[in-house]
Every structure is written in structure tokens, then in C-alpha cells.
């Protein structure tokens, strides 16, 4: 098959196509490694701080929205879950109400030891 391709296309074109394919695979892998996490909370919420610390100590980055100051974020949060309590997380657009460690671990593929295996260096 490769010999047939070599007759039709120069080796440089095949090599560039292969490199482009590898880059696409790497970009997809990186996207899977970095989950989209949004944390809804308030400054006075102790569980909000705990969930942010939990994510940070495990190497996850997230967007924090203070619903006591951001009316649109509060509306979005309420519309999605029907709940007003915080913390709430959206992990890849899946809602987690409260600091539900088991659900967070499952969604982020965190092992029992507390290490997550997708973001390791």
C-alpha cells in the first residue's frame, strides 16, 4: 500500500499528512485531559472553599463564579439544577450539587488514592 502511495504522492506529502494526523490526535488527547470545570459558590461558603481546595490539590484548573455578585451565573446555575444552594460544579456540563466527592471523583476519573491519572506530567 505504501509503495502504491509513493507512486501517486511524493514522500513529503505523505509525511506531512501523517504529521497533521498526529497533531490532531495530540490535540484531542489534550482536550480530554483537561476537563471543563465551573464552580459556583460564594465567599462565605465553607464547602465552596473545600471543593476548590479539593480540585486545586489534585491539579485541576477551574473557573470560579461568585453567585453572590454575578446574577447571570446565579440564573444559569438555578436553570440547570433547579437548586440555589452552593457549591455547585459543572464538570464537562454535568451538574454536581454540593461537595459530592464520589460523583466528582467519578466524573474526573480520580482514583481511590486521590490521584487523578489523566493530568499526570
Number of C-alpha atoms within 10 A of each C-alpha: 5 9 8 8 11 13 9 9 11 10 13 10 11 14 11 11 12 12 12 12 11 12 12 12 12 12 11 11 12 13 11 12 15 15 19 17 20 18 24 26 26 19 11 9 12 12 16 22 14 13 21 21 13 16 17 12 12 14 13 18 15 18 12 15 19 15 21 13 11 11 11 11 16 18 13 13 24 14 11 12 14 10 12 14 15 21 23 25 28 20 18 13 12 14 18 19 18 17 18 13 13 11 15 21 16 11 14 21 14 18 11 10 6 12 15 16 12 15 14 9 4
